[in-house]
Structure formats: C-alpha cells, structure tokens
Amino acid sequence: MLQAIGLTSAPRGDRPPAVDDLSFEARAGQVTALLGGPGSGRTTALRLMLELEPGRGVTFFRGRPLHRIAHPAREVGALFGDVPGHPARTARGQLRMLCAAAGVPASRADVMLDVVGLTGLHGQRLGALSVGMERRLGLACVLLGDPHTLLLDEPAAGLSPRESGWLYGLLRAHADRGGTVLCTTGDPKEAARVADRVVTVDKGRLVADQEASAFARTRLRPRVAVRTPHAARLASLVSREARAARESVEVVVEGGARLSVYGSDCARIGETAFRHGVLLHRLAEETGDPDPVPLPPPAPPAGAGAGAGAGAGAGAGAGRAVDAPPRAVGAPPRTVGVRSRTAGVVPRPARARAAPVLPPPPPALKPLRSPLRPVRYELRRLLGVPTTALTVAAVLAVSVVLAVLLARTGRTALPAAVAAWPGLLPLPPAAFGAGLLGAFSFGDEYRYPALTSGRGAVPRRLGLLLAKLTVSAVTALTLALAVAVADLGVLKLVYGGEVIFVPDDWPSLCAGWVGLSVGCAWAGLLAAGVFRVAAAGVAAVLAVPVLVAPVVQKTLVGPSARSVAGLPGRLRELSRTQWPYEADRWLMGAVRVVGQPVGTALVLSLTALICAYLLTGLRRRARW
C-alpha cells in the first residue's frame, strides 16, 4: 500500500505551490488513477513521493518512507515519459546497465525484453525506437527489480489504442499479483476504464477519492442537480413518472436536500415539481462531482515513527473524498452503465484482463549492498556507448601522428615525443582524452539520467562517486599506457630502434605521466558533477594548464630554502614498516611531479572540486 500524507511542494516566487496539502492512498492489488488536467499538480505529486522535488509531507511505501528503504529498486519503480537513456545505447545495454545498478542478474534484461515483446530488438538503438517500443522498454526498466509499487506519469500518452490496451494489461497483471499501481492521466474516461480507484486533483488539492464505479456514475454521465427541502418526495415522484412512461431514469439522493437525476433534463424535473407543488432551490444540468464530503486523511501506518506524525500533522484536514456510492432511489444502487431513454441499462464492458505474464521475481541479493554494484554500473555505462571507443581511437591516432612529427626534427626530447606533447598544446592528447571521458561520466548522468526517475536530479551517492573515480582512473591509466606503447612502436618502426632509450629519471617521468592523466580525468569528472554538464568538465581540464598553472608558477618562482630529501626514510621511521628501497625512487618521483607548477595546480584544482562536490549536494539519506 502507498500512503501519501500532507504532500506540499515548495512555492516558486509569488506563485502558490503546485501541490498543496495532498493526502490519499493507493491500495495493494489495485490500479489507482491520479486524475487531473494540465497544471493540476499530478506529476509534481509523483516527484514529491520519490523525493525528487523539494517540499513537505511524507509518503509511505508499505509502511516505510523511501529514504529508509534499503533496496529501493525492489520496492518502487517509476516511469516519467521517455526512457532516460543515451540514444546510442542499445535496448539490451540499457537494461543490463540498470541491472547492475539494481543489483539483479544481467540475465534478467533478456527476460524483461521477452516480457515486453522486444526480444528481436535487443540490439536496437534507443534513438531509433518508436514511441510504443520506447514505452515498452520503459516498463521493462521499471520492472527489472520486481518492485511492489509502480508510479507512472501518463504511461499511455501518445500511444495507439492497441498499445494502450497492452500497457494497461501489463499494469493489471502486476496489480493482480498483489502489487500497487499508481498512474496519472488527464482523461476521465480512461481513468474509469482502467482503474479500480480514481483520485481527482485540481490545483494541487484533493477533489475526490472514489471507487471507479462511483466515479463513472458521478463524473462521466450528465445529470440534473436538484436542491430542495423535499428531496425524498421529489425523488419518489420522478421515479414513479419515469416508470409510467417506460423511461430509464435514475434518481440518486446525494444528501438530505440534494438529488442527482440521470436520464432526464431540467424541463421535465421542473414540470414535475410544479405539478406537485414541490419547492426548488436549485435546478441545473451538470457533469462532474457533487460537493465533496470531508473525510479524515489516511492514518499513518503503525510504527512509522516521528516522521509519520509530522507528515500527518501537515496533512490533517486535507483528505476530502466521495468514497462509497450513494444510496439510489428508483434504480438499483449498484448499477453501473449507460442508460438510454428507450432501452434498459447497457452495462459497461468488463475490463480486459492482462494478457502479458510477468516473470518470477529475481533471486534475493547476498549481500544487498555490494560495493561492486556501482562499479559494474559505471563499467557498463562507459562501454555501452560508441563515444568511448571513438574517443580512444581519436586519441591514439592524434598521438601517433604528433609523435612522428615531433621526433622527425630531433630537437624534441624522447619523453615529450612519446607523450605527443608539443609546446603549443596545453595538454597531451592522452590527458585531454582522459579528461573528456571523465567529463562524460557525470555529464551523461545529467543529460540522460538513468539512475533516477526525474531529469536533472542524479543521486549523488558516495558509492557512485567512488565507483566513477575508480573507473575513470583505470580508464586514464589504460589510455596513457596504450598511447605510450603505440607511440614507441611507431617511432621504432619509422626511425629505427636507435631513437629509443631509457632515461635516468624514468620513475619521475612515469609518475608524472600517470598523475597527469588520472588528474585530468578526475578534474573533468568532478567539474561535470558540480556543474551538471559535460562542457564544464572539459573547461576545468583546460583551465588547469591555461589558468591555474601560470598563477602557481608565479607563486613558486624563486629558490627553495628547504628540501624534501630524505622524505622516504623519515616516512619509514614514522610508520615503523619496511618497504623495498626501489619504492623510494617512485615516491620521490611523485613528490617532484607534485612540486612542478602543473602538478601543484592539478592538486589544488582537485581539492577545490572535491570540496565543491561535497558541499553542493552529497545527500546523506541517499545510498547504494
């Protein structure tokens, strides 16, 4: 069961909140429709439930708020419009990537493709899918972790009647298995046809909470609304005259002084009242709900804690509903259908049951929070798009060409030729390529947010950050090694083996090459995570040698009064451990690299970016 209590969105400027003190519930085993027109706040309500929108209130999923659920993918699945995936990624690659994030076996991707009817399209790019196929893929993504609750924002928008019927059949199958389904729609007829319960909202507030049968009777059929102090007498008179004239007229007593008459019009009701001397206070034709009857909001689940009490306080008095069908006079009270004046009741067609068969739930994870989950996700994200291969190929090609041209004159040192770093370029191609891949790592998360249901709100989990740092560092090391091997091989092939030699300071050169590549990758990644766009990551990578390094160089100009000679020995004494003396050369090489202007600038830039990342949005409640 889903219980939303006191949902209120944060107001923007002078405008009122899009959702104002909204409370309702969606029961297990049922399809609940959240009905409202444009601007009614139905989409904002879903985002508030998923904690993607700032505001107040609390939503309980089977008694627990979302931030207290250890494994959200097994509890809640959400779909907001299109599939938020890279258009160059394949359908199977998208599902396998999300399998890694959800902690389910990768084989479940093929199972879900078969369930949604996309078995033959597993290699299709997301950008080439039609609207119907993309919506099927979105449902496959939602159902990967076999969640109990499904939240869908207008899932049938833009689909053909056949596709809509299939989609709602799948949702019906999930509800029949005991799951909870909540979907938004702006079509009252669609809500009455596919849902068991209809929750109507307008301007962010609850208007009605009804069973589908009551909703169909009160909202989808025109009626004559009558207000009179003699409601019971007038109801009896109208019903008697309708039977005498063999007309199908239904009279419903809405309250002590209200009537709703279906199958008649104002002229006939007014004539009947005039002939029998019945006083009328109101007589009007309308289509819609009568005035809602206030009911208390849904009670928070037992043991929900202090957060439930606060949410219930925020939502007190906001639950207004017309729940049970009212008592009918002159017609069977539970009749649901379309009545004509010459025929009897034409019953509403029974709702089509689900044709799709959902697969069994995936096996339980042991443990649920494996530290390799974000690493697997990042690896599949990196290798699932052609951008990575194209970037690596471009870096290798440019590096080889530059290495041959630099070594041709004989005036360029061998390390600079191997790194393919001419003096005119701020960075070698390998370092720039590593920074570009790092920028894409977080830039794509915000441009194609696959980890969350709402665009522009990527969860900044610590596990995700560490996984991205690890994978980007390994990628940068691999790229740097590949460039060095390729350049050495090409130089030996073109100019012979006499141009290849091992310099005396090779540990420092290797440490500098590795540090520059990894540092650029991390700078691009962190800057894209802070500013939420890949272009910011690329700008940060270029700013290190162009802007920061000259400032550091001016600061460090002049002779040094202190020396770090003997640092390895002092560290060995401090730690009281023995390590190979060969490691001293690598340590001093790393120290000399950091002491260079570019190295110092890179260290300072990374420190500032890490602090900015932590300060701008590392949320404590979000976790892998």
C-alpha positions as CSV (number, residue, x, y, z in Angstrom):
1,M,0.0,0.0,0.0
2,L,1.1,3.5,-0.8
3,Q,0.1,6.3,1.6
4,A,0.8,10.0,0.7
5,I,0.2,12.4,3.7
6,G,0.4,16.2,3.5
7,L,2.3,16.5,0.3
8,T,3.1,20.1,-0.4
9,S,5.6,21.4,-2.9
10,A,7.9,24.4,-2.3
11,P,6.4,27.6,-3.7
12,R,8.3,29.3,-6.5
13,G,8.4,33.0,-6.3
14,D,5.0,34.5,-5.7
15,R,3.1,31.6,-7.2
16,P,1.2,29.2,-5.0
17,P,2.6,25.7,-4.5
18,A,1.8,23.2,-7.3
19,V,0.7,20.6,-4.7
20,D,-1.0,21.9,-1.6
21,D,-1.6,19.5,1.4
22,L,-2.4,16.5,-0.7
23,S,-3.3,13.2,1.1
24,F,-4.5,10.0,-0.4
25,E,-3.7,6.3,-0.6
26,A,-3.2,3.6,-3.3
27,R,-4.1,0.1,-2.2
28,A,-2.3,-3.1,-3.0
29,G,-3.9,-5.3,-5.6
30,Q,-5.5,-2.3,-7.3
31,V,-4.7,0.2,-10.1
32,T,-5.2,3.7,-8.9
33,A,-5.5,6.6,-11.3
34,L,-4.4,10.1,-10.3
35,L,-6.7,12.2,-12.4
36,G,-6.2,15.9,-13.2
37,G,-5.9,18.4,-16.0
38,P,-2.8,20.4,-17.1
39,G,-1.4,22.3,-14.1
40,S,-3.3,20.2,-11.6
41,G,0.0,19.0,-9.9
42,R,-0.3,15.3,-10.6
43,T,3.3,15.0,-11.9
44,T,4.6,17.1,-9.1
45,A,2.9,14.9,-6.6
46,L,4.7,11.8,-8.0
47,R,8.0,13.6,-7.8
48,L,7.3,14.6,-4.2
49,M,6.6,10.9,-3.4
50,L,10.0,10.0,-4.9
51,E,11.8,12.8,-3.0
52,L,12.8,14.4,-6.4
53,E,11.0,17.7,-5.6
54,P,11.6,20.0,-2.6
55,G,8.6,20.2,-0.3
56,R,6.9,18.8,2.8
57,G,4.9,15.7,3.5
58,V,5.8,12.1,3.6
59,T,4.9,9.0,1.5
60,F,4.9,5.5,3.0
61,F,5.6,2.5,0.8
62,R,4.3,-0.4,2.8
63,G,4.9,1.5,6.0
64,R,8.3,2.9,5.2
65,P,9.4,6.3,3.6
66,L,11.6,6.0,0.6
67,H,14.8,7.1,2.2
68,R,14.5,4.3,4.8
69,I,14.1,1.6,2.2
70,A,17.4,-0.4,2.0
71,H,16.8,-1.5,-1.6
72,P,14.6,1.0,-3.4
73,A,14.6,-0.8,-6.7
74,R,12.9,-3.8,-5.1
75,E,10.1,-1.6,-3.6
76,V,9.4,1.3,-6.1
77,G,9.6,1.5,-9.8
78,A,8.9,4.8,-11.6
79,L,8.4,5.9,-15.2
80,F,8.2,9.5,-16.3
81,G,7.6,9.7,-20.0
82,D,10.5,8.7,-22.3
83,V,13.3,6.3,-21.3
84,P,16.2,8.5,-20.0
85,G,18.9,6.7,-21.8
86,H,21.7,7.6,-24.2
87,P,20.3,7.4,-27.8
88,A,23.3,5.5,-29.0
89,R,22.9,2.7,-26.3
90,T,21.1,-0.5,-27.3
91,A,18.0,-1.6,-25.5
92,R,19.7,-4.6,-24.1
93,G,22.7,-2.5,-23.0
94,Q,20.3,-0.1,-21.2
95,L,18.7,-2.9,-19.3
96,R,22.0,-4.6,-18.4
97,M,23.3,-1.3,-17.1
98,L,20.3,-0.8,-14.9
99,C,20.5,-4.4,-13.7
100,A,24.0,-3.6,-12.3
101,A,22.6,-0.6,-10.5
102,A,19.6,-2.5,-9.2
103,G,21.6,-5.5,-8.1
104,V,19.8,-8.1,-10.2
105,P,21.4,-10.6,-12.5
106,A,22.2,-9.4,-16.0
107,S,20.2,-12.3,-17.4
108,R,17.0,-10.6,-16.2
109,A,17.5,-8.0,-19.0
110,D,16.7,-10.7,-21.7
111,V,13.8,-11.9,-19.6
112,M,12.2,-8.5,-19.4
113,L,12.8,-7.8,-23.1
114,D,10.8,-11.0,-23.8
115,V,8.0,-9.9,-21.4
116,V,7.5,-6.6,-23.1
117,G,7.7,-8.0,-26.6
118,L,11.1,-6.6,-27.6
119,T,13.0,-9.9,-28.0
120,G,14.0,-9.2,-31.6
121,L,15.0,-5.6,-30.9
122,H,17.6,-6.1,-28.2
123,G,20.3,-4.6,-30.5
124,Q,18.2,-1.6,-31.5
125,R,19.5,1.9,-30.5
126,L,17.3,3.8,-28.1
127,G,17.2,6.8,-30.5
128,A,15.7,4.6,-33.2
129,L,12.8,3.2,-31.2
130,S,9.2,4.3,-31.9
131,V,7.0,5.7,-29.1
132,G,5.3,2.4,-28.5
133,M,8.6,0.4,-28.3
134,E,10.2,3.1,-26.1
135,R,7.3,2.9,-23.7
136,R,7.6,-0.9,-23.6
137,L,11.3,-0.6,-22.9
138,G,10.5,1.9,-20.1
139,L,8.2,-0.7,-18.5
140,A,11.0,-3.2,-18.7
141,C,13.3,-0.8,-16.9
142,V,10.7,-0.2,-14.2
143,L,10.0,-3.9,-13.6
144,L,13.7,-5.0,-13.5
145,G,13.9,-5.2,-9.7
146,D,10.3,-6.6,-9.4
147,P,9.1,-3.7,-7.4
148,H,5.9,-3.8,-5.3
149,T,4.8,-0.3,-6.2
150,L,4.7,1.3,-9.7
151,L,4.5,5.0,-10.2
152,L,3.8,6.1,-13.8
153,D,3.2,9.5,-15.2
154,E,0.8,9.3,-18.1
155,P,2.0,6.0,-19.4
156,A,-0.4,5.8,-22.3
157,A,0.3,9.3,-23.7
158,G,0.9,9.2,-27.4
159,L,0.2,5.5,-27.8
160,S,-2.4,3.9,-30.1
161,P,-5.4,2.2,-28.6
162,R,-3.9,-1.2,-29.1
163,E,-0.6,-0.2,-27.4
164,S,-2.5,1.4,-24.5
165,G,-4.6,-1.7,-24.0
166,W,-1.4,-3.8,-23.9
167,L,0.2,-1.4,-21.4
168,Y,-2.7,-1.3,-19.0
169,G,-3.0,-5.1,-19.3
170,L,0.6,-5.4,-18.0
171,L,-0.2,-3.0,-15.1
172,R,-3.3,-5.0,-14.4
173,A,-1.2,-8.2,-14.2
174,H,1.1,-6.5,-11.7
175,A,-1.8,-5.5,-9.6
176,D,-3.4,-8.9,-9.7
177,R,-0.1,-10.3,-8.2
178,G,-0.6,-8.1,-5.2
179,G,1.3,-5.0,-6.4
180,T,0.4,-1.4,-6.1
181,V,0.0,0.7,-9.3
182,L,-0.5,4.5,-9.3
183,C,-0.6,6.2,-12.7
184,T,-1.6,9.7,-13.7
185,T,-3.9,10.6,-16.5
186,G,-5.8,13.6,-17.8
187,D,-8.6,11.6,-19.4
188,P,-11.6,10.8,-17.1
189,K,-12.9,8.0,-19.4
190,E,-9.5,6.3,-19.4
191,A,-9.3,6.6,-15.7
192,A,-12.8,5.0,-15.3
193,R,-11.9,2.2,-17.8
194,V,-8.5,1.1,-16.5
195,A,-8.5,1.9,-12.8
196,D,-10.1,0.4,-9.7
197,R,-9.9,3.7,-7.8
198,V,-9.8,7.3,-9.1
199,V,-8.2,10.1,-7.1
200,T,-9.0,13.5,-8.6
201,V,-6.8,16.5,-8.0
202,D,-7.2,20.1,-9.1
203,K,-4.8,23.0,-8.5
204,G,-2.7,20.7,-6.2
205,R,-5.5,19.8,-3.9
206,L,-7.6,16.7,-3.5
207,V,-11.1,16.9,-5.1
208,A,-12.4,13.4,-4.8
209,D,-11.2,9.9,-3.9
210,Q,-13.7,7.3,-5.4
211,E,-14.1,3.8,-6.5
212,A,-14.2,3.5,-10.3
213,S,-17.9,2.6,-10.2
214,A,-18.9,5.7,-8.2
215,F,-16.6,7.8,-10.4
216,A,-18.2,6.6,-13.6
217,R,-21.7,7.3,-12.3
218,T,-20.9,10.8,-10.9
219,R,-18.3,12.1,-13.3
220,L,-19.0,10.6,-16.7
221,R,-22.7,11.0,-17.1
222,P,-24.6,14.3,-17.4
223,R,-27.2,14.8,-14.7
224,V,-29.7,17.2,-13.3
225,A,-28.6,18.6,-10.0
226,V,-31.6,19.5,-7.7
227,R,-31.7,21.1,-4.3
228,T,-35.0,21.0,-2.5
229,P,-36.2,20.7,1.1
230,H,-38.5,17.8,-0.1
231,A,-35.8,15.6,-1.7
232,A,-37.3,12.3,-0.8
233,R,-40.8,13.3,-2.1
234,L,-39.5,14.6,-5.4
235,A,-37.3,11.5,-5.9
236,S,-40.4,9.3,-5.5
237,L,-42.4,11.4,-7.9
238,V,-39.7,11.5,-10.6
239,S,-39.2,7.7,-10.3
240,R,-42.9,7.0,-10.5
241,E,-43.4,9.1,-13.6
242,A,-40.3,7.5,-15.3
243,R,-41.7,4.0,-14.7
244,A,-45.1,5.0,-16.0
245,A,-43.5,6.5,-19.2
246,R,-41.2,3.4,-19.5
247,E,-38.1,5.6,-19.5
248,S,-34.8,4.8,-17.9
249,V,-34.3,7.4,-15.3
250,E,-32.1,7.0,-12.2
251,V,-32.5,9.2,-9.1
252,V,-29.8,9.3,-6.5
253,V,-30.2,11.0,-3.1
254,E,-26.9,12.8,-2.6
255,G,-27.9,14.2,0.8
256,G,-30.8,15.5,2.9
257,A,-31.7,18.2,0.4
258,R,-29.8,17.1,-2.8
259,L,-30.8,14.9,-5.8
260,S,-28.9,13.8,-8.9
261,V,-31.2,12.7,-11.7
262,Y,-29.7,10.8,-14.6
263,G,-31.6,10.3,-17.9
264,S,-33.8,13.4,-17.7
265,D,-33.5,17.1,-18.1
266,C,-34.3,20.3,-16.3
267,A,-37.6,20.9,-18.1
268,R,-39.1,17.6,-17.1
269,I,-37.9,17.8,-13.5
270,G,-39.2,21.4,-13.2
271,E,-42.6,20.4,-14.6
272,T,-42.9,17.5,-12.2
273,A,-42.1,19.7,-9.2
274,F,-44.5,22.4,-10.4
275,R,-47.4,20.0,-10.8
276,H,-47.0,18.6,-7.3
277,G,-46.1,21.9,-5.6
278,V,-42.5,21.0,-4.7
279,L,-40.3,23.9,-3.8
280,L,-36.9,24.0,-5.7
281,H,-33.9,25.9,-4.5
282,R,-31.6,24.8,-7.4
283,L,-32.1,23.1,-10.8
284,A,-29.2,22.8,-13.2
285,E,-27.7,20.4,-15.7
286,E,-24.0,19.5,-15.0
287,T,-21.4,16.9,-15.4
288,G,-19.0,16.4,-12.5
289,D,-18.8,15.6,-8.9
290,P,-21.2,17.0,-6.3
291,D,-19.7,18.9,-3.5
292,P,-17.1,16.7,-1.8
293,V,-17.8,15.4,1.6
294,P,-14.9,16.0,4.0
295,L,-13.3,12.8,5.4
296,P,-10.2,12.4,7.6
297,P,-6.9,11.8,5.8
298,P,-5.4,8.3,5.7
299,A,-3.9,7.3,9.0
300,P,-0.1,6.7,9.0
301,P,1.0,3.1,9.4
302,A,1.7,1.7,12.8
303,G,5.2,2.1,14.0
304,A,6.1,4.8,11.3
305,G,7.8,6.9,13.9
306,A,8.1,10.6,14.4
307,G,8.3,11.4,10.7
308,A,4.8,10.0,10.2
309,G,3.5,12.2,13.0
310,A,4.9,15.3,11.4
311,G,3.6,14.3,8.0
312,A,0.1,13.6,9.4
313,G,0.1,16.9,11.1
314,A,0.9,18.6,7.8
315,G,-1.8,16.8,6.0
316,A,-4.6,17.0,8.7
317,G,-7.9,18.0,7.3
318,A,-6.8,17.8,3.7
319,G,-8.4,14.4,2.8
320,R,-11.7,15.1,1.1
321,A,-13.3,12.2,-0.7
322,V,-16.5,10.8,-2.1
323,D,-15.8,7.2,-1.3
324,A,-18.8,4.9,-1.2
325,P,-21.6,5.0,-3.8
326,P,-24.6,7.0,-2.5
327,R,-28.0,5.4,-1.9
328,A,-30.2,5.3,-5.1
329,V,-33.9,5.7,-5.3
330,G,-35.9,4.2,-8.2
331,A,-33.0,2.2,-9.6
332,P,-30.6,-0.5,-8.3
333,P,-28.0,1.4,-6.3
334,R,-25.0,-0.6,-7.7
335,T,-25.9,-0.4,-11.3
336,V,-23.1,1.0,-13.4
337,G,-23.7,1.6,-17.1
338,V,-25.0,4.0,-19.8
339,R,-28.8,4.3,-19.7
340,S,-30.9,5.3,-22.7
341,R,-34.5,6.5,-22.8
342,T,-35.8,3.6,-24.8
343,A,-33.6,0.7,-23.7
344,G,-32.7,-0.5,-20.4
345,V,-29.2,-0.4,-18.9
346,V,-26.3,-1.1,-21.2
347,P,-23.7,-2.4,-18.8
348,R,-20.2,-1.1,-19.1
349,P,-17.9,-3.7,-20.8
350,A,-15.8,-5.6,-18.3
351,R,-12.3,-4.5,-18.0
352,A,-9.9,-6.5,-20.2
353,R,-7.7,-8.7,-18.1
354,A,-4.0,-8.8,-18.5
355,A,-2.6,-10.8,-21.4
356,P,1.1,-10.4,-20.5
357,V,2.5,-12.8,-18.0
358,L,5.1,-11.3,-15.6
359,P,8.2,-13.3,-14.9
360,P,9.0,-14.6,-11.4
361,P,10.9,-12.2,-9.1
362,P,14.7,-12.2,-9.3
363,P,16.6,-14.1,-6.6
364,A,17.5,-12.2,-3.4
365,L,20.8,-10.5,-3.4
366,K,23.5,-11.6,-0.9
367,P,24.5,-9.0,0.2
368,L,22.0,-6.4,-0.9
369,R,24.6,-3.6,-0.8
370,S,27.5,-5.0,-2.7
371,P,30.3,-2.4,-3.3
372,L,30.7,-3.8,-6.8
373,R,27.2,-2.7,-7.9
374,P,28.2,0.9,-8.7
375,V,31.4,-0.3,-10.3
376,R,29.5,-2.7,-12.6
377,Y,27.0,0.1,-13.4
378,E,29.8,2.5,-14.3
379,L,31.7,0.0,-16.5
380,R,28.5,-0.8,-18.5
381,R,27.7,2.9,-18.8
382,L,31.2,3.6,-20.1
383,L,31.4,0.7,-22.5
384,G,27.8,0.7,-23.7
385,V,28.1,3.8,-26.0
386,P,30.4,4.3,-29.0
387,T,31.6,7.6,-27.6
388,T,34.3,5.8,-25.5
389,A,35.7,3.8,-28.4
390,L,35.7,6.9,-30.7
391,T,37.5,9.0,-28.1
392,V,40.2,6.3,-27.6
393,A,40.7,5.9,-31.3
394,A,40.9,9.6,-31.9
395,V,43.5,10.0,-29.0
396,L,45.6,7.1,-30.4
397,A,45.5,8.5,-33.9
398,V,46.4,12.1,-33.0
399,S,49.2,10.9,-30.6
400,V,50.8,8.7,-33.2
401,V,50.8,11.5,-35.7
402,L,52.2,14.0,-33.3
403,A,54.9,11.6,-32.0
404,V,56.2,11.0,-35.5
405,L,56.2,14.8,-36.3
406,L,58.0,15.7,-33.1
407,A,60.7,13.0,-33.4
408,R,61.4,14.0,-37.0
409,T,63.3,17.1,-36.2
410,G,65.5,15.5,-33.5
411,R,65.2,18.6,-31.3
412,T,62.3,17.2,-29.2
413,A,63.2,15.1,-26.1
414,L,62.1,11.5,-26.3
415,P,59.6,11.8,-23.3
416,A,57.8,14.7,-25.0
417,A,57.7,12.8,-28.3
418,V,56.3,9.6,-26.6
419,A,53.7,11.7,-24.8
420,A,52.9,13.5,-28.1
421,W,53.0,16.8,-26.2
422,P,54.2,19.8,-28.3
423,G,54.8,23.1,-26.6
424,L,51.9,24.7,-28.3
425,L,49.3,22.4,-26.8
426,P,48.2,22.9,-23.1
427,L,47.8,19.2,-22.6
428,P,48.9,16.0,-24.4
429,P,46.1,14.2,-26.3
430,A,46.1,11.3,-23.8
431,A,45.5,13.6,-20.8
432,F,42.8,15.6,-22.7
433,G,41.1,12.4,-23.8
434,A,41.1,11.1,-20.2
435,G,39.6,14.4,-19.0
436,L,36.9,14.2,-21.8
437,L,35.9,10.7,-20.8
438,G,35.7,11.8,-17.1
439,A,33.5,14.8,-18.1
440,F,31.2,12.4,-20.0
441,S,31.0,10.2,-16.9
442,F,28.9,12.7,-14.9
443,G,27.7,14.8,-17.9
444,D,25.8,11.9,-19.3
445,E,24.2,11.2,-15.9
446,Y,22.5,14.6,-16.0
447,R,21.8,14.6,-19.7
448,Y,20.4,11.1,-19.8
449,P,19.5,10.4,-16.1
450,A,19.1,6.6,-15.9
451,L,19.5,6.3,-12.1
452,T,16.5,8.4,-11.2
453,S,13.0,8.9,-12.4
454,G,13.3,12.7,-12.8
455,R,15.5,14.5,-15.2
456,G,18.1,16.8,-13.7
457,A,18.3,15.1,-10.3
458,V,21.1,12.5,-10.3
459,P,21.5,10.9,-6.9
460,R,24.9,11.9,-5.6
461,R,25.7,8.8,-3.6
462,L,29.1,8.3,-2.2
463,G,29.3,4.8,-3.7
464,L,28.6,6.2,-7.1
465,L,31.3,8.9,-6.8
466,L,33.9,6.3,-5.7
467,A,33.0,4.0,-8.5
468,K,33.3,6.8,-11.1
469,L,36.6,7.9,-9.6
470,T,37.9,4.3,-9.7
471,V,36.7,3.5,-13.3
472,S,37.9,6.9,-14.6
473,A,41.4,6.4,-13.1
474,V,41.7,2.9,-14.6
475,T,40.5,4.2,-18.0
476,A,43.0,7.0,-17.8
477,L,45.9,4.6,-16.9
478,T,44.9,2.3,-19.7
479,L,44.7,5.1,-22.2
480,A,48.1,6.6,-21.1
481,L,49.7,3.1,-21.4
482,A,48.2,2.5,-24.8
483,V,49.4,5.9,-26.1
484,A,53.0,5.3,-24.8
485,V,53.2,1.8,-26.3
486,A,51.7,2.9,-29.6
487,D,54.0,5.9,-29.9
488,L,57.1,3.9,-29.0
489,G,56.1,1.2,-31.5
490,V,55.5,3.7,-34.3
491,L,58.8,5.6,-33.6
492,K,60.8,2.3,-33.6
493,L,59.1,1.3,-36.9
494,V,59.6,4.7,-38.6
495,Y,63.0,5.8,-37.3
496,G,64.6,2.6,-36.1
497,G,65.5,1.3,-32.6
498,E,68.4,3.8,-32.0
499,V,66.0,6.6,-31.1
500,I,64.6,4.5,-28.2
501,F,66.4,4.7,-24.9
502,V,65.6,4.6,-21.2
503,P,66.2,7.9,-19.4
504,D,67.7,8.0,-16.0
505,D,64.8,9.8,-14.4
506,W,62.2,7.3,-15.8
507,P,60.4,6.9,-12.4
508,S,59.6,10.6,-12.2
509,L,58.6,10.7,-15.9
510,C,56.2,7.7,-15.4
511,A,54.8,9.2,-12.2
512,G,54.2,12.5,-13.9
513,W,52.6,10.8,-16.9
514,V,50.2,8.7,-14.7
515,G,49.4,11.7,-12.4
516,L,48.7,14.0,-15.3
517,S,46.3,11.5,-17.0
518,V,44.4,10.5,-13.8
519,G,44.3,14.1,-12.5
520,C,42.7,15.3,-15.8
521,A,40.2,12.5,-15.7
522,W,39.2,13.3,-12.1
523,A,39.1,17.1,-12.8
524,G,36.7,16.6,-15.7
525,L,34.6,14.1,-13.7
526,L,34.3,16.3,-10.6
527,A,33.6,19.5,-12.5
528,A,30.9,17.9,-14.5
529,G,29.4,16.6,-11.3
530,V,29.4,20.0,-9.7
531,F,28.0,22.0,-12.6
532,R,25.9,19.2,-14.1
533,V,27.1,19.5,-17.6
534,A,30.0,17.8,-19.5
535,A,31.2,21.1,-21.0
536,A,32.1,22.3,-17.5
537,G,34.3,19.3,-17.1
538,V,36.1,19.9,-20.3
539,A,36.6,23.6,-19.3
540,A,38.0,22.5,-15.9
541,V,40.5,20.2,-17.6
542,L,41.8,23.0,-19.9
543,A,41.8,25.6,-17.1
544,V,44.4,23.7,-15.1
545,P,47.4,24.3,-17.5
546,V,46.0,27.5,-19.0
547,L,44.9,29.5,-15.9
548,V,45.9,27.8,-12.7
549,A,49.4,26.6,-13.6
550,P,50.7,30.1,-14.6
551,V,49.4,31.5,-11.3
552,V,51.1,28.7,-9.3
553,Q,54.3,29.1,-11.3
554,K,54.5,32.8,-10.4
555,T,53.9,32.0,-6.8
556,L,56.6,29.3,-6.6
557,V,59.3,31.3,-8.5
558,G,62.5,31.7,-6.6
559,P,65.0,29.4,-4.8
560,S,63.8,26.9,-2.2
561,A,65.1,27.3,1.3
562,R,64.0,23.7,2.3
563,S,64.5,20.3,0.7
564,V,62.4,17.1,0.9
565,A,65.5,14.9,0.5
566,G,65.3,12.0,2.9
567,L,61.5,12.0,3.0
568,P,61.2,8.2,2.3
569,G,63.5,7.4,5.2
570,R,61.6,9.6,7.6
571,L,58.3,8.1,6.5
572,R,59.8,4.6,7.0
573,E,60.8,5.6,10.5
574,L,57.3,7.1,11.3
575,S,55.4,4.1,10.0
576,R,57.9,1.5,11.5
577,T,57.5,-0.6,8.5
578,Q,60.0,-1.7,5.8
579,W,59.3,-1.5,2.1
580,P,61.5,-2.1,-0.9
581,Y,64.1,0.7,-1.4
582,E,63.0,0.8,-5.1
583,A,59.8,2.4,-3.8
584,D,61.8,5.3,-2.6
585,R,62.6,6.3,-6.2
586,W,58.9,6.2,-7.1
587,L,57.9,8.2,-4.0
588,M,60.5,10.9,-4.7
589,G,59.4,11.0,-8.4
590,A,55.8,11.6,-7.3
591,V,57.0,14.4,-5.0
592,R,58.9,16.1,-7.7
593,V,55.9,15.8,-10.0
594,V,53.6,17.4,-7.4
595,G,56.3,20.1,-6.9
596,Q,56.0,21.1,-10.6
597,P,53.7,24.0,-11.4
598,V,51.3,21.8,-13.4
599,G,51.3,19.1,-10.7
600,T,50.6,21.7,-7.9
601,A,47.9,23.3,-10.0
602,L,46.2,19.9,-10.6
603,V,46.3,19.0,-6.9
604,L,44.8,22.4,-5.9
605,S,42.1,22.1,-8.6
606,L,41.1,18.6,-7.5
607,T,41.0,19.6,-3.8
608,A,38.7,22.6,-4.7
609,L,36.5,20.4,-6.9
610,I,36.1,17.7,-4.3
611,C,35.1,20.2,-1.6
612,A,32.6,21.8,-4.1
613,Y,31.1,18.4,-4.9
614,L,30.6,17.5,-1.3
615,L,29.1,20.9,-0.4
616,T,26.8,21.2,-3.4
617,G,24.8,18.1,-2.9
618,L,26.1,14.9,-1.3
619,R,22.9,13.8,0.3
620,R,23.2,11.7,3.5
621,R,20.0,9.8,3.0
622,A,20.8,8.5,-0.5
623,R,23.0,5.4,-0.5
624,W,23.8,2.4,-2.6
